């Protein structure tokens, strides 16, 4: 470990260069992904009054759609995001009309255990 010195706004800060300083930039995308999942769960629960435990599966299908379309079409992943959005939208509409719509009419235990399947 090497001692390093940083001056921020005239204050000298001393510390050691260790693995934590390298882990922080690589951990930021993971934290942003968790925040995105939490935001999606909150919006779904607030709008539909149902706890969607399958939210992670929808997220992974969108990620795999982006990965495979960018890999097979040799394009930038940012360009393939509309395809992922369309696949996610179609999957969400299908799951709503074929599953969630009927679960909302049933008892609360069906609403809680239905999205687990």
C-alpha positions in Angstrom: 0.0 0.0 0.0 1.2 3.4 -0.9 0.5 6.6 0.9 -1.2 9.2 -1.3 -2.0 12.9 -0.7 -4.8 14.9 -2.2 -5.6 18.5 -1.8 -9.3 19.4 -2.0 -10.3 23.1 -1.6 -7.0 23.7 0.2 -7.5 20.8 2.7 -4.9 18.1 2.6 -6.3 14.6 2.7 -4.0 11.6 3.4 -4.9 8.0 2.8 -3.8 4.7 1.5 -4.2 3.4 -2.1 -6.1 0.1 -1.6 -8.7 -2.0 -3.3 -11.6 0.1 -2.0 -10.6 3.0 -4.3 -10.7 0.8 -7.3 -14.0 -1.0 -6.2 -16.0 2.2 -6.0 -16.1 3.0 -9.7 -17.0 -0.5 -10.6 -19.7 -0.7 -7.9 -21.6 2.4 -9.1 -23.2 0.6 -12.1 -24.4 -2.1 -9.8 -25.9 0.4 -7.4 -27.6 2.2 -10.2 -29.1 -1.1 -11.4 -30.4 -1.9 -7.9 -31.9 1.6 -7.7 -33.6 1.1 -11.1 -35.1 -2.2 -9.9 -36.4 -0.6 -6.7 -37.9 2.3 -8.6 -39.7 -0.1 -11.0 -41.0 -2.2 -8.0 -42.3 1.0 -6.4 -44.0 2.3 -9.5 -45.7 -1.1 -10.1 -46.9 -1.4 -6.5 -48.1 2.3 -6.5 -50.0 2.1 -9.8 -51.4 -1.4 -9.8 -51.5 -2.3 -6.0 -49.8 -5.6 -6.7 -46.4 -6.8 -5.6 -44.6 -8.0 -8.8 -42.0 -10.5 -7.7 -41.3 -11.2 -11.4 -39.8 -7.8 -11.9 -36.3 -9.2 -11.9 -37.2 -11.6 -14.7 -38.5 -8.8 -16.8 -35.3 -6.9 -16.2 -33.1 -9.9 -17.2 -35.1 -10.5 -20.4 -34.5 -6.9 -21.3 -30.8 -7.2 -20.6 -30.5 -10.4 -22.6 -32.4 -8.9 -25.5 -30.0 -5.9 -25.6 -27.0 -8.2 -25.3 -28.0 -10.7 -28.0 -29.3 -8.1 -30.5 -26.1 -6.1 -30.2 -24.0 -9.2 -30.5 -25.8 -10.7 -33.4 -26.4 -7.5 -35.4 -22.9 -6.1 -34.5 -24.4 -2.8 -33.3 -23.8 -0.6 -30.3 -26.0 -1.7 -27.3 -27.4 1.8 -27.0 -28.9 1.5 -30.5 -30.6 -1.8 -29.6 -32.4 -0.4 -26.6 -35.6 0.3 -28.6 -35.8 -3.4 -29.5 -35.4 -4.3 -25.8 -38.1 -1.8 -24.9 -40.5 -3.3 -27.4 -39.8 -6.8 -26.2 -40.3 -5.7 -22.6 -43.5 -3.9 -23.4 -45.0 -6.9 -25.2 -44.0 -9.2 -22.4 -45.5 -6.9 -19.8 -48.7 -6.5 -21.7 -49.0 -10.3 -22.2 -48.3 -11.0 -18.5 -50.9 -8.4 -17.5 -53.7 -9.6 -19.8 -53.0 -13.3 -19.2 -52.2 -13.3 -15.4 -52.3 -10.1 -13.4 -55.8 -9.0 -14.7 -57.3 -12.2 -13.2 -55.2 -12.1 -10.0 -56.6 -8.7 -9.2 -60.1 -10.1 -8.9 -59.1 -12.8 -6.5 -58.2 -12.7 -2.8 -55.1 -11.0 -1.5 -53.2 -14.3 -1.1 -53.6 -15.0 -4.8 -52.2 -11.6 -5.6 -49.2 -12.3 -3.4 -48.5 -15.8 -4.6 -49.4 -15.4 -8.3 -46.4 -13.3 -9.5 -44.0 -15.9 -7.9 -44.8 -18.4 -10.6 
